[in-house]
């Protein structure tokens, strides 16, 4: 069984942060930050903190488990999290698909 962790991640401004992924020749799409739980991760929350740091360069505060989505091959744990602070370094870029952080949210009307 493949285990993955995902974050419904809020910025300090209260906006939802998603990762924009692109594959060559395909339409870009957005996903919640996260990824696979590695064998050396001490737990699910530690895996999520590692993934958020890698993908966004942010230091997260994990609030709690929201939902578990599972099928015969994969189990995904969705957590609520907030960004406590941003790192001054750029998060490493992984091999395909290309990932960039995208913040979404409603804009205030004037």
N, CA, C and O of each residue as an XYZ file, in Angstrom:
440
protein
N       0.856     -1.185      0.000
C       0.000      0.000      0.000
C       0.896      1.241      0.000
O       1.790      1.371      0.835
N       0.648      2.133     -0.930
C       1.363      3.403     -1.008
C       0.664      4.383     -0.078
O      -0.555      4.543     -0.138
N       1.439      5.039      0.784
C       0.875      6.057      1.678
C       1.377      7.430      1.255
O       2.563      7.630      0.992
N       0.441      8.367      1.199
C       0.748      9.750      0.834
C       0.131     10.692      1.864
O      -0.854     10.365      2.526
N       0.733     11.855      1.977
C       0.208     12.906      2.850
C      -0.018     14.148      2.005
O       0.763     14.438      1.099
N      -1.079     14.880      2.298
C      -1.429     16.113      1.597
C      -1.828     17.160      2.625
O      -2.310     16.832      3.709
N      -1.622     18.428      2.269
C      -1.985     19.519      3.171
C      -2.972     20.459      2.516
O      -2.744     20.944      1.407
N      -4.079     20.717      3.212
C      -4.927     21.852      2.900
C      -4.219     22.981      3.635
O      -4.407     23.184      4.834
N      -3.395     23.712      2.878
C      -2.393     24.614      3.455
C      -2.803     26.074      3.313
O      -3.031     26.562      2.207
N      -2.893     26.765      4.450
C      -3.263     28.175      4.470
C      -2.031     29.038      4.685
O      -1.176     28.726      5.514
N      -1.950     30.131      3.926
C      -0.854     31.076      4.074
C      -1.102     31.953      5.305
O      -2.196     31.921      5.868
N      -0.106     32.731      5.728
C      -0.341     33.653      6.843
C      -1.486     34.644      6.576
O      -2.098     35.155      7.514
N      -1.769     34.912      5.294
C      -2.871     35.812      4.936
C      -4.211     35.083      4.877
O      -5.233     35.695      4.564
N      -4.220     33.777      5.176
C      -5.463     33.020      5.177
C      -5.894     32.505      3.812
O      -7.047     32.114      3.632
N      -4.973     32.502      2.846
C      -5.293     32.015      1.500
C      -4.856     30.563      1.351
O      -3.901     30.122      1.991
N      -5.552     29.839      0.515
C      -5.223     28.447      0.222
C      -4.027     28.401     -0.720
O      -4.004     29.098     -1.734
N      -3.029     27.578     -0.385
C      -1.853     27.441     -1.233
C      -1.896     26.074     -1.909
O      -2.006     25.042     -1.247
N      -1.809     26.084     -3.233
C      -1.791     24.862     -4.033
C      -0.502     24.812     -4.840
O       0.151     25.836     -5.040
N      -0.138     23.624     -5.301
C       1.034     23.437     -6.141
C       0.559     23.289     -7.579
O      -0.335     22.496     -7.870
N       1.166     24.059     -8.472
C       0.826     23.978     -9.904
C       1.783     22.986    -10.550
O       3.001     23.159    -10.490
N       1.235     21.960    -11.160
C       2.054     20.958    -11.843
C       1.819     21.045    -13.343
O       0.704     21.289    -13.805
N       2.891     20.840    -14.088
C       2.794     20.815    -15.538
C       3.601     19.649    -16.078
O       4.696     19.352    -15.601
N       3.046     19.008    -17.065
C       3.730     17.972    -17.833
C       3.881     18.515    -19.245
O       2.975     19.192    -19.733
N       4.986     18.244    -19.913
C       5.130     18.715    -21.301
C       3.950     18.242    -22.159
O       3.628     17.055    -22.194
N       3.324     19.181    -22.840
C       2.217     18.866    -23.722
C       0.870     18.688    -23.042
O      -0.126     18.426    -23.717
N       0.816     18.824    -21.730
C      -0.443     18.642    -21.000
C      -0.883     19.957    -20.373
O      -0.078     20.868    -20.182
N      -2.152     20.042    -20.061
C      -2.697     21.224    -19.394
C      -2.225     21.244    -17.939
O      -2.336     20.230    -17.250
N      -1.700     22.381    -17.455
C      -1.295     22.467    -16.042
C      -2.484     22.221    -15.118
O      -3.631     22.497    -15.470
N      -2.193     21.703    -13.946
C      -3.228     21.454    -12.947
C      -2.657     21.744    -11.566
O      -1.442     21.870    -11.408
N      -3.524     21.849    -10.568
C      -3.092     22.181     -9.205
C      -3.438     21.047     -8.257
O      -4.447     20.360     -8.412
N      -2.565     20.872     -7.268
C      -2.754     19.828     -6.258
C      -2.418     20.404     -4.885
O      -1.752     21.433     -4.773
N      -2.888     19.726     -3.856
C      -2.487     20.084     -2.504
C      -1.025     19.695     -2.312
O      -0.604     18.653     -2.813
N      -0.239     20.503     -1.600
C       1.147     20.128     -1.321
C       1.203     18.800     -0.578
O       0.327     18.495      0.232
N       2.223     18.020     -0.855
C       2.406     16.743     -0.184
C       3.074     15.738     -1.088
O       3.573     16.081     -2.159
N       3.082     14.497     -0.652
C       3.717     13.451     -1.438
C       3.778     12.144     -0.680
O       3.055     11.930      0.293
N       4.658     11.276     -1.148
C       4.801      9.945     -0.557
C       5.445      9.982      0.821
O       6.317     10.806      1.095
N       5.005      9.086      1.669
C       5.648      8.864      2.964
C       6.869      7.987      2.687
O       6.747      6.897      2.126
N       8.032      8.469      3.081
C       9.283      7.743      2.865
C       9.517      6.763      4.011
O       9.039      6.994      5.122
N      10.247      5.668      3.759
C      10.502      4.679      4.814
C      11.191      5.254      6.054
O      10.966      4.775      7.165
N      12.028      6.279      5.870
C      12.737      6.852      7.018
C      11.985      7.995      7.693
O      12.500      8.579      8.647
N      10.778      8.334      7.226
C       9.957      9.339      7.911
C       9.464      8.745      9.228
O       8.929      7.636      9.236
N       9.633      9.466     10.350
C       9.198      8.922     11.642
C       7.681      8.827     11.813
O       7.213      8.167     12.740
N       6.914      9.466     10.949
C       5.459      9.414     11.050
C       4.826     10.209      9.924
O       5.522     10.818      9.111
N       3.508     10.201      9.882
C       2.782     10.899      8.821
C       2.979     12.413      8.889
O       3.217     13.056      7.867
N       2.881     12.975     10.075
C       3.056     14.435     10.218
C       4.463     14.863      9.834
O       4.644     15.899      9.194
N       5.463     14.070     10.220
C       6.847     14.380      9.854
C       7.022     14.330      8.337
O       7.720     15.163      7.759
N       6.392     13.359      7.704
C       6.449     13.262      6.240
C       5.821     14.498      5.601
O       6.350     15.028      4.624
N       4.699     14.957      6.145
C       4.025     16.131      5.603
C       4.865     17.392      5.788
O       4.969     18.208      4.872
N       5.459     17.554      6.959
C       6.331     18.712      7.194
C       7.478     18.704      6.187
O       7.797     19.741      5.606
N       8.100     17.548      5.976
C       9.205     17.427      5.005
C       8.731     17.815      3.608
O       9.401     18.583      2.918
N       7.585     17.291      3.188
C       7.062     17.584      1.852
C       6.752     19.076      1.682
O       7.084     19.661      0.651
N       6.126     19.685      2.672
C       5.802     21.117      2.576
C       7.076     21.949      2.490
O       7.155     22.884      1.693
N       8.067     21.616      3.301
C       9.346     22.330      3.230
C       9.975     22.187      1.851
O      10.445     23.169      1.276
N       9.986     20.961      1.317
C      10.585     20.712      0.003
C       9.852     21.464     -1.108
O      10.488     22.065     -1.974
N       8.537     21.434     -1.086
C       7.753     21.983     -2.189
C       7.528     23.476     -2.124
O       7.390     24.120     -3.165
N       7.488     24.048     -0.928
C       7.141     25.469     -0.813
C       8.203     26.319     -0.131
O       8.192     27.543     -0.266
N       9.118     25.690      0.598
C      10.082     26.452      1.369
C       9.473     27.046      2.630
O      10.057     27.946      3.233
N       8.314     26.556      3.032
C       7.610     27.095      4.203
C       7.782     26.188      5.411
O       8.017     24.986      5.286
N       7.659     26.795      6.577
C       7.658     26.057      7.844
C       6.196     25.933      8.276
O       5.576     26.930      8.645
N       5.637     24.707      8.234
C       4.214     24.553      8.522
C       3.900     24.235      9.977
O       4.738     23.730     10.724
N       2.680     24.545     10.351
C       2.102     24.089     11.612
C       0.944     23.184     11.224
O      -0.035     23.643     10.636
N       1.050     21.903     11.550
C       0.015     20.939     11.204
C      -1.065     21.002     12.280
O      -0.783     20.794     13.460
N      -2.296     21.287     11.874
C      -3.404     21.443     12.809
C      -4.080     20.119     13.136
O      -4.297     19.803     14.306
N      -4.413     19.348     12.111
C      -5.075     18.077     12.376
C      -5.456     17.348     11.110
O      -5.429     17.916     10.018
N      -5.808     16.094     11.262
C      -6.229     15.249     10.154
C      -7.655     15.607      9.746
O      -8.548     15.681     10.590
N      -7.865     15.827      8.450
C      -9.190     16.167      7.928
C      -9.908     14.964      7.333
O     -11.101     14.766      7.565
N      -9.176     14.162      6.562
C      -9.827     13.093      5.804
C      -8.793     12.074      5.349
O      -7.633     12.418      5.121
N      -9.212     10.827      5.217
C      -8.372      9.779      4.644
C      -9.098      9.235      3.424
O     -10.258      8.832      3.509
N      -8.414      9.225      2.297
C      -8.961      8.729      1.043
C      -8.149      7.499      0.652
O      -6.929      7.587      0.521
N      -8.799      6.360      0.466
C      -8.069      5.121      0.192
C      -8.747      4.293     -0.884
O      -9.967      4.310     -1.044
N      -7.910      3.568     -1.617
C      -8.394      2.547     -2.535
C      -7.495      1.326     -2.358
O      -6.762      1.244     -1.373
N      -7.538      0.393     -3.276
C      -6.779     -0.852     -3.127
C      -5.270     -0.651     -3.182
O      -4.518     -1.511     -2.724
N      -4.809      0.488     -3.744
C      -3.370      0.682     -3.958
C      -2.759      1.839     -3.173
O      -1.556      1.842     -2.915
N      -3.566      2.810     -2.796
C      -3.026      4.029     -2.195
C      -3.933      4.535     -1.077
O      -5.158      4.426     -1.141
N      -3.288      5.094     -0.046
C      -4.004      5.750      1.049
C      -3.434      7.161      1.167
O      -2.228      7.337      1.339
N      -4.320      8.181      1.072
C      -3.902      9.575      1.185
C      -4.505     10.187      2.441
O      -5.710     10.097      2.674
N      -3.658     10.803      3.241
C      -4.055     11.472      4.477
C      -4.048     12.975      4.210
O      -3.010     13.538      3.864
N      -5.189     13.619      4.367
C      -5.312     15.059      4.161
C      -5.342     15.762      5.513
O      -6.196     15.481      6.354
N      -4.400     16.677      5.710
C      -4.281     17.432      6.957
C      -4.559     18.914      6.713
O      -4.317     19.429      5.622
N      -5.064     19.586      7.729
C      -5.157     21.034      7.724
C      -3.855     21.568      8.296
O      -3.380     21.092      9.327
N      -3.275     22.567      7.619
C      -2.001     23.135      8.072
C      -1.944     24.620      7.735
O      -2.620     25.094      6.821
N      -1.131     25.335      8.486
C      -0.886     26.764      8.255
C       0.608     26.989      8.100
O       1.420     26.287      8.702
N       0.956     27.961      7.299
C       2.363     28.339      7.158
C       2.711     29.271      8.300
O       2.109     30.333      8.457
N       3.700     28.860      9.106
C       4.173     29.717     10.203
C       5.155     30.755      9.697
O       5.122     31.912     10.116
N       6.042     30.329      8.781
C       7.043     31.251      8.243
C       7.545     30.712      6.909
O       7.407     29.529      6.600
N       8.131     31.616      6.132
C       8.722     31.262      4.845
C      10.231     31.188      4.998
O      10.821     31.980      5.734
N      10.846     30.267      4.325
C      12.296     30.149      4.312
C      12.863     31.171      3.334
O      12.201     31.554      2.370
N      14.073     31.600      3.585
C      14.724     32.520      2.648
C      15.275     31.775      1.434
O      15.543     32.387      0.400
N      15.443     30.477      1.554
C      15.962     29.697      0.430
C      14.821     29.296     -0.492
O      13.656     29.283     -0.096
N      15.168     28.976     -1.699
C      14.184     28.494     -2.658
C      14.020     26.998     -2.461
O      15.006     26.285     -2.274
N      12.809     26.523     -2.500
C      12.544     25.096     -2.366
C      13.141     24.362     -3.554
O      13.123     24.882     -4.670
N      13.673     23.155     -3.337
C      14.250     22.412     -4.456
C      13.194     22.035     -5.483
O      12.038     21.774     -5.150
N      13.613     22.016     -6.714
C      12.723     21.638     -7.794
C      12.944     20.163     -8.079
O      14.079     19.724     -8.261
N      11.885     19.416     -8.117
C      11.976     17.990     -8.397
C      11.855     17.735     -9.886
O      11.505     18.625    -10.661
N      12.151     16.502    -10.273
C      11.988     16.120    -11.666
C      10.511     16.168    -12.032
O       9.664     16.366    -11.162
N      10.201     15.993    -13.287
C       8.847     16.115    -13.806
C       7.839     15.434    -12.923
O       8.166     14.384    -12.371
N       6.663     15.932    -12.745
C       6.183     17.167    -13.336
C       6.756     18.399    -12.650
O       7.153     18.347    -11.486
N       6.792     19.499    -13.379
C       7.274     20.754    -12.824
C       6.286     21.238    -11.782
O       5.073     21.148    -11.975
N       6.814     21.760    -10.656
C       5.943     22.234     -9.580
C       6.248     23.687     -9.267
O       7.407     24.093     -9.186
N       5.205     24.448     -9.095
C       5.338     25.808     -8.599
C       4.216     26.046     -7.615
O       3.114     25.522     -7.780
N       4.490     26.827     -6.601
C       3.457     27.124     -5.612
C       2.535     28.204     -6.156
O       2.996     29.181     -6.747
N       1.261     28.033     -5.962
C       0.266     29.011     -6.399
C      -0.692     29.248     -5.254
O      -1.263     28.304     -4.709
N      -0.868     30.498     -4.890
C      -1.795     30.824     -3.819
C      -3.114     31.241     -4.427
O      -3.154     32.030     -5.371
N      -4.201     30.706     -3.879
C      -5.526     31.076     -4.388
C      -6.347     31.643     -3.247
O      -6.020     31.457     -2.075
N      -7.381     32.315     -3.593
C      -8.259     32.849     -2.544
C      -9.128     33.938     -3.107
O      -8.934     34.409     -4.227
N     -10.073     34.318     -2.319
C     -10.967     35.371     -2.781
C     -10.300     36.716     -2.594
O      -9.501     36.919     -1.680
N     -10.643     37.613     -3.472
C     -10.128     38.976     -3.356
C     -11.197     39.856     -2.737
O     -12.393     39.679     -2.970
N     -10.739     40.794     -1.954
C     -11.695     41.702     -1.320
C     -12.253     42.674     -2.359
O     -11.506     43.221     -3.170
N     -13.531     42.880     -2.329
C     -14.136     43.852     -3.230
C     -13.961     45.245     -2.654
O     -13.911     45.448     -1.441
N     -13.870     46.182     -3.558
C     -13.660     47.581     -3.133
C     -14.926     48.353     -3.163
O     -14.932     49.540     -2.838
